[in-house]
Amino acid sequence: MKPISFLVALLFTAVMSLTIAAGTGFNPYHVFGALTTLSVIKSFLPSMTGVLTMAVEKEIWLGDIVGNLFKANPFMDKCMNADEFVLSGKVVHIPQAGAKVGVSRNRDTSSAAAVTLRSDTDITFSLDEYTSDPVKIPNAEKYELSYNKRQSVLGESKDAISELVGDWMLRQWCPSLATNIVRTTGAAVAAHIGIGTRQAVTVADVKNLRKLMNKAGVPKTDRFIQFDADMYEQFTDNLTATQYRDFSQSYDEKTGVVGKMFSFTFLDERAYVAAYTNDATPVAKDPDAAEADTDNAAVLAWQKQSVIRALGDHEFFENEGDPTHYGDIYSALLRAGGRIRRSDQKGIFALVQAAGA
């Protein structure tokens, strides 16, 4: 049957060649050769599919990593984005206007007005480098065919990068001034950072944050608050049924919003937000610092323009066909960083646990 099928296909190609040549004026032999070549290539395409999909698409893998970063850390979209100010993928340099120009009412114009020079400043900070442990994928071409399979292979690496970037971003937003740090006032609960008991966060504590922001002249729009899982439970346990109903009406899983109250948008709770020492003026601790018995967990509340984040270079590395690992090795690099925008720390507060009675 195969020889007959081949002859029929050849005859059909010849007829098509004559038809195309008559309509276009092309040489029929040339048209026949072109159509025959295309038929041969098409017959080999199924066997070439595996070859065409073996190479890992870096853009797809990088897109997964960066996309997962914001999915795991919704708060990183609730701040000033300084990506456009990143220089050489490593440093952020933001020009900032100086003091406002003075204005007078009914100025005396009998003499020349005093001339002032506005002194502009720069906001600068370096981006940290985050790298994943190398991952071996024995059959890369299989994982390239399905997003879910690729996700399962690099899932742990992506989650680890996202969690670490998120922890440090929040650390870089932690205020240090005594005026921007307040203590919880609730009943004693078991400490989840340190040992002993701490005073729980209450509805009144969050209401107090609103008052402090209002008194500081912080814009009432785009205010956000980030709880860890334990302190979020303390807060919701303190709500009445009516308060909880009103609070949860703004729940939106896609944007990571779990509720709204007292001008604040509450973001989905994290495993960890921040920790402070128990000094008279508490000091924020780095996420990788050793935990002390007297350390306290904290909630962060901010207005969108009061904190900054930036992403720099993100790279994907591959070593295909590694002879010592009998497979392909992949790893990723991401640069990210942030800071409080103003030196007076306006618009950012930490609600730190107080020691239990």
VEXDREN-2710 file (C-alpha; in Angstrom, 1 decimal):
% VEXDREN-2710
k/r/px/py/pz
1/MET/0.0/0.0/0.0
2/LYS/2.9/2.4/0.8
3/PRO/4.2/2.5/-2.8
4/ILE/0.7/3.3/-4.1
5/SER/0.3/6.0/-1.6
6/PHE/3.7/7.5/-2.5
7/LEU/2.7/7.5/-6.3
8/VAL/-0.6/9.1/-5.5
9/ALA/1.1/11.8/-3.5
10/LEU/3.7/12.3/-6.2
11/LEU/1.0/12.7/-8.8
12/PHE/-0.9/15.1/-6.7
13/THR/2.2/17.2/-6.2
14/ALA/2.8/17.2/-10.0
15/VAL/-0.7/18.4/-10.7
16/MET/-0.4/21.1/-8.0
17/SER/2.9/22.2/-9.5
18/LEU/1.4/22.7/-13.0
19/THR/-1.6/24.6/-11.6
20/ILE/0.6/27.0/-9.6
21/ALA/3.1/27.4/-12.5
22/ALA/0.2/28.3/-14.8
23/GLY/-1.2/30.9/-12.5
24/THR/2.1/32.5/-11.4
25/GLY/4.4/32.0/-14.4
26/PHE/7.0/30.2/-12.3
27/ASN/9.0/27.3/-13.7
28/PRO/6.9/24.1/-13.1
29/TYR/10.0/22.1/-12.3
30/HIS/11.0/24.6/-9.6
31/VAL/7.6/24.6/-8.1
32/PHE/7.5/20.8/-8.1
33/GLY/10.9/20.7/-6.3
34/ALA/9.8/23.1/-3.7
35/LEU/6.5/21.3/-2.9
36/THR/8.4/17.9/-2.7
37/THR/10.9/19.4/-0.3
38/LEU/8.2/20.7/2.0
39/SER/6.5/17.3/1.9
40/VAL/9.7/15.6/3.0
41/ILE/10.3/18.1/5.8
42/LYS/6.7/17.7/7.1
43/SER/7.1/14.0/7.2
44/PHE/10.1/14.3/9.6
45/LEU/8.5/16.9/11.9
46/PRO/7.0/14.4/14.4
47/SER/10.5/12.9/14.9
48/MET/12.0/16.3/15.4
49/THR/9.5/17.5/18.0
50/GLY/11.6/16.1/20.9
51/VAL/14.7/17.8/19.6
52/LEU/13.0/21.2/19.2
53/THR/11.7/21.1/22.8
54/MET/14.8/19.9/24.6
55/ALA/16.3/23.3/25.1
56/VAL/15.0/25.0/28.3
57/GLU/13.3/28.3/27.6
58/LYS/15.0/30.7/30.0
59/GLU/12.4/33.4/29.7
60/ILE/9.6/30.9/30.8
61/TRP/11.6/29.7/33.8
62/LEU/12.6/33.3/34.8
63/GLY/9.0/34.4/34.4
64/ASP/7.9/31.7/36.7
65/ILE/10.4/32.8/39.4
66/VAL/9.6/36.5/39.2
67/GLY/5.8/35.9/38.9
68/ASN/5.9/33.6/42.0
69/LEU/7.8/36.3/43.9
70/PHE/4.8/38.7/43.8
71/LYS/2.2/35.9/44.2
72/ALA/3.9/34.8/47.4
73/ASN/4.5/38.4/48.6
74/PRO/1.4/40.5/47.6
75/PHE/2.8/43.4/49.8
76/MET/5.6/43.9/47.2
77/ASP/3.0/45.5/44.9
78/LYS/1.8/47.8/47.6
79/CYS/4.7/50.2/47.6
80/MET/6.7/52.6/45.5
81/ASN/8.2/50.6/42.5
82/ALA/11.8/51.8/41.8
83/ASP/12.7/49.2/39.1
84/GLU/13.2/52.0/36.6
85/PHE/15.9/53.6/38.8
86/VAL/18.1/50.5/39.0
87/LEU/21.6/51.1/37.7
88/SER/23.6/48.3/36.3
89/GLY/21.1/45.8/37.8
90/LYS/22.5/46.3/41.3
91/VAL/22.0/49.9/42.7
92/VAL/19.0/52.1/43.0
93/HIS/19.4/55.9/42.5
94/ILE/16.3/58.1/42.9
95/PRO/16.5/61.9/42.6
96/GLN/14.4/63.5/45.2
97/ALA/13.3/67.2/45.4
98/GLY/14.4/69.2/48.4
99/ALA/12.3/71.6/50.5
100/LYS/9.2/73.1/49.1
101/VAL/9.5/76.6/47.5
102/GLY/8.3/79.3/49.9
103/VAL/5.1/81.2/49.2
104/SER/4.0/84.6/50.5
105/ARG/0.6/86.3/50.6
106/ASN/0.5/90.0/49.6
107/ARG/4.3/90.1/49.3
108/ASP/6.0/93.5/49.6
109/THR/7.4/94.1/46.1
110/SER/9.1/97.4/47.0
111/SER/12.4/95.5/47.2
112/ALA/13.7/92.4/45.6
113/ALA/12.6/89.1/47.1
114/ALA/15.2/86.9/48.7
115/VAL/16.4/84.1/46.3
116/THR/16.6/80.6/47.7
117/LEU/18.4/77.6/46.2
118/ARG/16.5/74.3/46.5
119/SER/18.9/71.5/47.6
120/ASP/17.9/68.3/46.0
121/THR/19.0/64.9/47.4
122/ASP/19.3/61.4/46.2
123/ILE/17.8/58.1/47.6
124/THR/20.3/55.3/47.0
125/PHE/20.4/51.7/48.1
126/SER/22.0/48.5/46.9
127/LEU/20.2/45.4/45.9
128/ASP/20.8/42.1/47.6
129/GLU/21.7/39.0/45.6
130/TYR/19.5/35.9/46.1
131/THR/20.6/32.6/44.5
132/SER/18.9/29.2/44.5
133/ASP/20.6/25.9/45.1
134/PRO/21.4/24.1/41.8
135/VAL/18.6/21.6/40.8
136/LYS/19.2/18.5/38.6
137/ILE/16.6/17.6/36.0
138/PRO/17.4/14.3/34.4
139/ASN/14.9/14.7/31.5
140/ALA/14.5/18.4/30.8
141/GLU/12.6/17.9/27.6
142/LYS/9.7/16.3/29.5
143/TYR/9.4/19.2/31.9
144/GLU/9.4/21.7/29.1
145/LEU/6.1/20.3/27.8
146/SER/4.0/21.1/30.9
147/TYR/4.0/24.1/33.1
148/ASN/2.8/22.0/36.1
149/LYS/5.8/19.6/35.7
150/ARG/8.2/22.5/35.5
151/GLN/6.5/24.0/38.5
152/SER/7.0/20.8/40.5
153/VAL/10.7/20.6/39.6
154/LEU/11.6/24.2/40.5
155/GLY/8.7/24.7/43.0
156/GLU/10.8/24.4/46.1
157/SER/13.5/26.7/44.7
158/LYS/11.0/29.4/43.7
159/ASP/9.2/29.2/47.0
160/ALA/12.5/29.5/49.0
161/ILE/13.6/32.5/46.9
162/SER/10.2/34.2/47.3
163/GLU/10.1/33.6/51.1
164/LEU/13.6/34.9/51.6
165/VAL/13.2/38.0/49.5
166/GLY/9.9/38.7/51.2
167/ASP/11.4/38.4/54.7
168/TRP/14.3/40.7/53.9
169/MET/12.1/43.2/52.1
170/LEU/9.9/43.6/55.2
171/ARG/13.1/43.9/57.3
172/GLN/14.3/46.8/55.1
173/TRP/10.9/48.5/55.7
174/CYS/11.1/48.1/59.5
175/PRO/11.1/51.5/61.2
176/SER/13.8/52.3/63.9
177/LEU/12.5/55.6/65.4
178/ALA/10.8/55.4/68.7
179/THR/7.9/57.6/67.4
180/ASN/7.2/54.9/64.7
181/ILE/7.1/51.9/67.1
182/VAL/4.1/51.2/69.3
183/ARG/3.3/48.2/71.6
184/THR/0.4/45.8/71.7
185/THR/-2.0/46.2/74.6
186/GLY/-4.1/43.0/74.7
187/ALA/-4.4/40.1/77.0
188/ALA/-1.5/37.7/77.6
189/VAL/-0.9/35.0/75.0
190/ALA/1.8/32.5/74.4
191/ALA/4.8/33.9/72.6
192/HIS/5.5/32.6/69.1
193/ILE/8.8/34.4/68.9
194/GLY/10.9/34.1/72.1
195/ILE/9.5/32.4/75.2
196/GLY/6.9/33.3/77.8
197/THR/3.9/35.4/77.1
198/ARG/3.1/38.5/75.1
199/GLN/0.2/41.0/75.0
200/ALA/-2.0/40.2/72.0
201/VAL/-2.8/42.7/69.3
202/THR/-6.3/44.2/69.5
203/VAL/-8.7/46.1/67.4
204/ALA/-7.9/49.2/69.5
205/ASP/-4.2/48.8/68.6
206/VAL/-5.0/49.0/64.9
207/LYS/-7.3/51.9/65.5
208/ASN/-4.4/53.6/67.3
209/LEU/-2.2/53.2/64.2
210/ARG/-4.8/55.0/62.2
211/LYS/-4.7/57.9/64.6
212/LEU/-1.0/58.1/64.5
213/MET/-1.0/58.2/60.7
214/ASN/-3.7/60.8/60.7
215/LYS/-1.8/63.0/63.1
216/ALA/1.3/62.7/61.0
217/GLY/-0.5/63.9/57.9
218/VAL/-0.1/60.6/56.1
219/PRO/-2.5/60.2/53.1
220/LYS/-5.5/58.2/54.0
221/THR/-5.5/56.3/50.7
222/ASP/-3.4/53.2/50.0
223/ARG/-2.7/52.2/53.6
224/PHE/-1.7/48.6/54.1
225/ILE/-1.0/46.4/57.1
226/GLN/0.8/43.0/57.2
227/PHE/0.3/40.4/60.0
228/ASP/2.0/37.1/60.6
229/ALA/-0.3/34.1/61.1
230/ASP/-0.3/34.2/64.9
231/MET/-1.0/37.9/65.3
232/TYR/-3.6/37.8/62.6
233/GLU/-5.5/35.2/64.6
234/GLN/-5.2/37.4/67.7
235/PHE/-6.7/40.3/65.8
236/THR/-9.6/38.4/64.3
237/ASP/-10.4/36.7/67.6
238/ASN/-10.8/40.2/69.0
239/LEU/-13.4/41.2/66.4
240/THR/-17.1/41.0/67.1
241/ALA/-19.3/39.1/64.7
242/THR/-20.5/42.4/63.1
243/GLN/-16.9/43.7/62.8
244/TYR/-15.7/40.5/61.2
245/ARG/-18.6/40.5/58.7
246/ASP/-17.8/44.1/57.6
247/PHE/-14.0/43.4/57.7
248/SER/-14.1/40.3/55.5
249/GLN/-16.4/41.9/52.8
250/SER/-13.3/43.1/51.0
251/TYR/-11.7/39.7/50.8
252/ASP/-10.0/39.2/47.4
253/GLU/-7.8/36.1/47.0
254/LYS/-6.3/37.3/43.7
255/THR/-4.8/40.5/45.2
256/GLY/-3.9/39.0/48.6
257/VAL/-6.4/41.2/50.4
258/VAL/-8.2/39.6/53.4
259/GLY/-10.1/42.6/54.7
260/LYS/-10.4/46.3/55.4
261/MET/-10.8/48.3/58.6
262/PHE/-9.8/51.8/59.9
263/SER/-8.5/52.9/56.5
264/PHE/-6.1/49.9/56.3
265/THR/-6.1/47.2/53.7
266/PHE/-5.2/43.9/55.4
267/LEU/-2.9/41.6/53.4
268/ASP/-2.9/37.8/53.6
269/GLU/-1.0/36.8/56.6
270/ARG/2.6/35.5/56.3
271/ALA/4.5/32.9/58.3
272/TYR/6.9/35.7/59.4
273/VAL/6.8/39.5/59.2
274/ALA/9.3/41.0/61.6
275/ALA/10.9/40.6/65.0
276/TYR/12.1/43.3/67.4
277/THR/14.2/43.2/70.6
278/ASN/12.7/44.1/73.9
279/ASP/14.8/47.3/74.4
280/ALA/13.1/50.5/75.6
281/THR/13.2/51.5/71.9
282/PRO/12.9/48.1/70.2
283/VAL/15.4/47.3/67.5
284/ALA/14.5/45.3/64.4
285/LYS/16.3/42.0/63.9
286/ASP/17.5/40.5/60.7
287/PRO/15.6/37.4/59.5
288/ASP/18.7/35.2/59.9
289/ALA/19.7/36.5/63.4
290/ALA/19.5/34.1/66.3
291/GLU/16.3/34.3/68.2
292/ALA/16.5/35.6/71.8
293/ASP/14.0/34.6/74.5
294/THR/12.8/38.2/74.9
295/ASP/12.3/38.9/71.2
296/ASN/8.9/40.1/70.0
297/ALA/6.9/39.6/66.8
298/ALA/5.7/42.7/65.0
299/VAL/3.1/43.9/62.5
300/LEU/4.0/46.5/59.9
301/ALA/1.6/49.2/58.7
302/TRP/2.5/51.6/55.9
303/GLN/1.2/54.0/53.3
304/LYS/2.1/53.0/49.7
305/GLN/4.5/55.9/49.0
306/SER/6.4/55.6/52.3
307/VAL/8.3/52.5/51.3
308/ILE/10.3/51.4/48.2
309/ARG/11.2/48.2/46.5
310/ALA/13.2/47.4/43.4
311/LEU/14.1/44.3/41.4
312/GLY/17.4/44.2/39.5
313/ASP/19.0/41.5/37.4
314/HIS/17.5/38.1/37.3
315/GLU/19.4/35.3/35.6
316/PHE/18.9/31.7/34.9
317/PHE/21.9/29.3/34.6
318/GLU/22.1/26.0/33.0
319/ASN/24.6/23.2/32.5
320/GLU/23.1/20.7/30.1
321/GLY/24.4/17.2/29.9
322/ASP/26.6/17.4/33.0
323/PRO/28.7/14.2/32.8
324/THR/29.2/14.1/36.6
325/HIS/25.5/14.4/37.4
326/TYR/24.1/12.5/34.5
327/GLY/21.6/15.2/33.7
328/ASP/21.0/18.9/33.4
329/ILE/21.7/21.4/36.2
330/TYR/19.8/24.6/36.7
331/SER/20.0/27.5/39.2
332/ALA/18.7/31.1/39.4
333/LEU/19.8/34.5/40.6
334/LEU/17.6/37.4/41.6
335/ARG/18.6/40.9/42.9
336/ALA/16.1/42.7/45.0
337/GLY/16.1/45.4/47.7
338/GLY/14.1/48.1/49.4
339/ARG/14.1/50.8/52.1
340/ILE/11.9/53.3/53.9
341/ARG/11.6/56.3/51.6
342/ARG/12.0/59.2/54.0
343/SER/14.6/59.8/56.7
344/ASP/11.9/60.8/59.2
345/GLN/10.2/57.5/58.4
346/LYS/6.8/59.2/57.8
347/GLY/4.1/56.7/56.9
348/ILE/5.5/53.5/58.3
349/PHE/4.8/52.0/61.7
350/ALA/5.7/48.8/63.6
351/LEU/3.2/47.4/66.1
352/VAL/5.5/45.4/68.4
353/GLN/4.3/42.9/71.0
354/ALA/4.7/43.9/74.6
355/ALA/5.8/41.4/77.2
356/GLY/2.9/39.7/78.9
357/ALA/1.9/40.5/82.5
END
